[in-house]
């Protein structure tokens, strides 16, 4: 692998049609890939009824990157997510 390769920045913009489904998938990855408890999941991505979309997306993306790296031991992908947590009322 070329160590001097320049990073590639990918930006995604999406509309969330079903926040509960987004939460469920992110929670599943958090539990399976990171062995997070339900309390840890809720603390990280919020409750199913009011999820934090940015945090859910970060977990989904990290899960995707881990899956990609499993197929290629020479793959050197570093995920960088920047999220701004919402203020909880």
N, CA, C and O of each residue as an XYZ file, in Angstrom:
356
protein
N       0.835     -1.181      0.000
C       0.000      0.000      0.000
C       0.876      1.239      0.000
O       1.900      1.274      0.682
N       0.495      2.229     -0.737
C       1.216      3.483     -0.828
C       0.968      4.310      0.425
O      -0.136      4.817      0.622
N       1.980      4.452      1.275
C       1.830      5.173      2.542
C       1.678      6.674      2.335
O       1.222      7.369      3.243
N       2.045      7.192      1.171
C       1.948      8.626      0.932
C       0.645      9.014      0.237
O       0.495     10.153     -0.207
N      -0.279      8.092      0.142
C      -1.555      8.380     -0.515
C      -2.305      9.473      0.231
O      -2.281      9.536      1.460
N      -2.958     10.318     -0.518
C      -3.739     11.404      0.079
C      -5.076     10.874      0.568
O      -5.660      9.985     -0.051
N      -5.560     11.419      1.677
C      -6.873     10.973      2.161
C      -7.985     11.421      1.217
O      -7.882     12.447      0.545
N      -9.023     10.644      1.188
C     -10.211     10.970      0.402
C     -11.321     11.292      1.382
O     -11.584     10.517      2.301
N     -11.967     12.416      1.197
C     -13.052     12.820      2.079
C     -14.376     12.523      1.376
O     -14.600     12.937      0.239
N     -15.238     11.803      2.073
C     -16.555     11.471      1.548
C     -17.590     12.130      2.439
O     -17.550     11.986      3.661
N     -18.502     12.842      1.836
C     -19.552     13.515      2.592
C     -20.901     12.959      2.144
O     -21.186     12.879      0.949
N     -21.719     12.579      3.110
C     -23.039     12.039      2.809
C     -24.112     12.936      3.414
O     -23.988     13.399      4.548
N     -25.133     13.164      2.662
C     -26.302     13.866      3.168
C     -27.488     12.962      2.889
O     -27.665     12.492      1.765
N     -28.297     12.719      3.904
C     -29.438     11.840      3.694
C     -30.640     12.330      4.490
O     -30.518     13.096      5.446
N     -31.775     11.871      4.066
C     -33.019     12.144      4.766
C     -33.419     10.868      5.491
O     -33.414      9.785      4.906
N     -33.758     10.999      6.746
C     -34.126      9.835      7.547
C     -35.638      9.677      7.507
O     -36.379     10.519      8.015
N     -36.081      8.589      6.895
C     -37.513      8.329      6.775
C     -38.064      7.607      7.997
O     -39.234      7.772      8.341
N     -37.229      6.810      8.652
C     -37.680      6.022      9.801
C     -36.587      6.031     10.866
O     -35.679      5.200     10.842
N     -36.683      6.974     11.798
C     -35.657      7.122     12.836
C     -35.567      5.880     13.716
O     -34.484      5.536     14.190
N     -36.685      5.210     13.938
C     -36.677      3.992     14.747
C     -35.876      2.884     14.089
O     -35.161      2.147     14.767
N     -35.989      2.760     12.774
C     -35.221      1.758     12.032
C     -33.729      2.102     12.048
O     -32.887      1.218     12.210
N     -33.406      3.375     11.881
C     -32.018      3.824     11.972
C     -31.439      3.456     13.336
O     -30.330      2.929     13.423
N     -32.193      3.734     14.399
C     -31.746      3.419     15.755
C     -31.555      1.912     15.918
O     -30.552      1.470     16.477
N     -32.513      1.126     15.431
C     -32.444     -0.329     15.595
C     -31.189     -0.903     14.947
O     -30.524     -1.758     15.531
N     -30.866     -0.443     13.754
C     -29.676     -0.965     13.059
C     -28.400     -0.530     13.771
O     -27.482     -1.330     13.953
N     -28.344      0.734     14.173
C     -27.163      1.221     14.889
C     -27.010      0.501     16.226
O     -25.897      0.151     16.620
N     -28.113      0.279     16.919
C     -28.072     -0.420     18.207
C     -27.594     -1.859     18.023
O     -26.840     -2.374     18.849
N     -28.029     -2.502     16.949
C     -27.606     -3.871     16.664
C     -26.093     -3.945     16.442
O     -25.424     -4.834     16.969
N     -25.567     -3.013     15.665
C     -24.122     -2.982     15.421
C     -23.374     -2.676     16.716
O     -22.348     -3.293     17.004
N     -23.887     -1.725     17.493
C     -23.233     -1.364     18.757
C     -23.166     -2.566     19.698
O     -22.152     -2.791     20.359
N     -24.241     -3.328     19.752
C     -24.277     -4.500     20.636
C     -23.365     -5.613     20.114
O     -22.609     -6.207     20.883
N     -23.434     -5.895     18.821
C     -22.675     -7.010     18.245
C     -21.185     -6.701     18.078
O     -20.337     -7.490     18.495
N     -20.870     -5.565     17.474
C     -19.477     -5.248     17.148
C     -18.701     -4.666     18.326
O     -17.489     -4.852     18.434
N     -19.406     -3.962     19.206
C     -18.714     -3.265     20.291
C     -19.100     -3.776     21.674
O     -18.639     -3.244     22.684
N     -19.944     -4.807     21.725
C     -20.385     -5.405     22.995
C     -20.934     -4.361     23.968
O     -20.671     -4.415     25.169
N     -21.698     -3.415     23.429
C     -22.285     -2.367     24.273
C     -23.572     -2.872     24.916
O     -24.341     -3.612     24.303
N     -23.788     -2.465     26.145
C     -25.041     -2.788     26.833
C     -26.126     -1.832     26.342
O     -25.828     -0.826     25.699
N     -27.379     -2.150     26.646
C     -28.472     -1.268     26.250
C     -28.294      0.118     26.863
O     -28.544      1.122     26.196
N     -27.867      0.187     28.118
C     -27.630      1.489     28.756
C     -26.560      2.281     28.009
O     -26.706      3.486     27.805
N     -25.479      1.602     27.600
C     -24.417      2.274     26.844
C     -24.925      2.742     25.482
O     -24.581      3.830     25.020
N     -25.736      1.917     24.854
C     -26.295      2.269     23.549
C     -27.157      3.518     23.669
O     -27.017      4.453     22.881
N     -28.047      3.532     24.653
C     -28.933      4.690     24.840
C     -28.113      5.937     25.158
O     -28.436      7.027     24.685
N     -27.066      5.787     25.946
C     -26.210      6.934     26.272
C     -25.489      7.452     25.029
O     -25.258      8.654     24.898
N     -25.136      6.549     24.123
C     -24.372      6.911     22.936
C     -25.242      7.455     21.808
O     -24.906      8.475     21.206
N     -26.362      6.781     21.514
C     -27.176      7.184     20.355
C     -28.574      7.662     20.735
O     -29.392      7.949     19.861
N     -28.846      7.747     22.021
C     -30.161      8.190     22.464
C     -31.141      7.029     22.500
O     -30.814      5.918     22.084
N     -32.337      7.290     22.997
C     -33.353      6.241     23.055
C     -33.989      6.013     21.682
O     -33.934      6.885     20.815
N     -34.581      4.859     21.494
C     -35.229      4.535     20.217
C     -36.273      5.583     19.830
O     -36.436      5.896     18.650
N     -36.981      6.124     20.828
C     -38.052      7.086     20.562
C     -37.518      8.454     20.131
O     -38.256      9.238     19.534
N     -36.252      8.752     20.422
C     -35.664     10.054     20.090
C     -34.162      9.888     19.831
O     -33.338     10.412     20.580
N     -33.812      9.155     18.765
C     -32.399      8.876     18.511
C     -31.638     10.116     18.046
O     -32.225     11.079     17.552
N     -30.324     10.069     18.216
C     -29.443     11.106     17.693
C     -28.935     10.619     16.331
O     -28.062      9.754     16.276
N     -29.471     11.162     15.236
C     -29.127     10.659     13.897
C     -27.633     10.657     13.596
O     -27.132      9.706     12.996
N     -26.912     11.698     13.997
C     -25.471     11.742     13.720
C     -24.734     10.609     14.418
O     -23.847      9.987     13.834
N     -25.097     10.344     15.655
C     -24.446      9.268     16.411
C     -24.784      7.908     15.806
O     -23.922      7.034     15.714
N     -26.041      7.730     15.396
C     -26.437      6.476     14.738
C     -25.643      6.285     13.448
O     -25.140      5.193     13.181
N     -25.531      7.345     12.651
C     -24.800      7.262     11.388
C     -23.327      6.939     11.625
O     -22.726      6.189     10.856
N     -22.748      7.496     12.676
C     -21.341      7.219     12.984
C     -21.138      5.736     13.274
O     -20.160      5.142     12.820
N     -22.049      5.142     14.021
C     -21.933      3.710     14.328
C     -22.150      2.875     13.070
O     -21.432      1.900     12.848
N     -23.126      3.244     12.246
C     -23.361      2.509     11.000
C     -22.130      2.579     10.096
O     -21.724      1.570      9.519
N     -21.543      3.757      9.974
C     -20.371      3.912      9.116
C     -19.200      3.116      9.662
O     -18.494      2.454      8.901
N     -18.985      3.171     10.960
C     -17.891      2.414     11.557
C     -18.085      0.917     11.326
O     -17.122      0.199     11.056
N     -19.329      0.446     11.433
C     -19.615     -0.961     11.154
C     -19.295     -1.325      9.715
O     -18.772     -2.406      9.447
N     -19.606     -0.425      8.787
C     -19.309     -0.652      7.374
C     -17.803     -0.725      7.149
O     -17.322     -1.605      6.434
N     -17.067      0.190      7.752
C     -15.611      0.201      7.596
C     -15.009     -1.087      8.144
O     -14.125     -1.670      7.516
N     -15.472     -1.538      9.300
C     -14.956     -2.785      9.879
C     -15.226     -3.963      8.945
O     -14.366     -4.827      8.776
N     -16.404     -4.005      8.343
C     -16.751     -5.080      7.414
C     -15.834     -5.044      6.198
O     -15.375     -6.089      5.737
N     -15.565     -3.856      5.679
C     -14.686     -3.726      4.520
C     -13.274     -4.193      4.851
O     -12.627     -4.839      4.026
N     -12.796     -3.878      6.037
C     -11.433     -4.227      6.424
C     -11.267     -5.726      6.642
O     -10.165     -6.251      6.481
N     -12.339     -6.423      7.003
C     -12.262     -7.870      7.207
C     -11.900     -8.594      5.922
O     -11.242     -9.634      5.963
N     -12.320     -8.060      4.784
C     -12.074     -8.708      3.503
C     -10.684     -8.468      2.943
O     -10.253     -9.196      2.049
N      -9.969     -7.465      3.447
C      -8.659     -7.123      2.905
C      -7.720     -6.728      4.037
O      -7.828     -5.625      4.573
N      -6.801     -7.617      4.408
C      -5.899     -7.311      5.522
C      -4.989     -6.117      5.249
O      -4.439     -5.539      6.187
N      -4.819     -5.736      3.975
C      -3.983     -4.589      3.628
C      -4.767     -3.285      3.576
O      -4.200     -2.219      3.339
N      -6.060     -3.376      3.796
C      -6.913     -2.190      3.747
C      -6.606     -1.305      4.956
O      -6.600     -1.776      6.094
N      -6.359     -0.052      4.706
C      -6.043      0.881      5.785
C      -7.024      2.047      5.725
O      -6.714      3.109      5.186
N      -8.200      1.834      6.281
C      -9.238      2.860      6.288
C      -9.385      3.369      7.711
O      -9.518      2.589      8.654
N      -9.359      4.659      7.850
C      -9.582      5.267      9.155
C     -10.838      6.111      9.047
O     -10.889      7.075      8.283
N     -11.844      5.743      9.814
C     -13.101      6.489      9.790
C     -12.992      7.681     10.720
O     -12.504      7.570     11.845
N     -13.441      8.794     10.244
C     -13.474      9.992     11.072
C     -14.873     10.567     10.982
O     -15.318     10.977      9.909
N     -15.555     10.597     12.093
C     -16.897     11.163     12.102
C     -16.913     12.331     13.059
O     -16.316     12.286     14.134
N     -17.593     13.356     12.659
C     -17.721     14.540     13.500
C     -19.203     14.730     13.764
O     -19.982     14.975     12.842
N     -19.579     14.618     14.999
C     -20.985     14.767     15.348
C     -21.138     15.858     16.385
O     -20.240     16.116     17.186
N     -22.277     16.481     16.353
C     -22.624     17.481     17.346
C     -23.851     16.976     18.073
O     -24.952     17.007     17.522
N     -23.681     16.510     19.303
C     -24.837     15.987     20.038
C     -25.908     17.051     20.238
O     -25.612     18.223     20.471
N     -27.145     16.618     20.141
C     -28.268     17.517     20.393
C     -28.429     17.723     21.884
O     -28.124     16.838     22.683
N     -28.905     18.886     22.246
C     -29.230     19.142     23.654
C     -30.510     18.395     23.983
O     -31.501     18.499     23.262
N     -30.486     17.655     25.054
C     -31.666     16.909     25.497
C     -32.520     17.790     26.382
O     -32.005     18.526     27.224
N     -33.825     17.714     26.190
C     -34.727     18.515     27.031
C     -35.142     17.761     28.265
O     -35.898     18.284     29.083
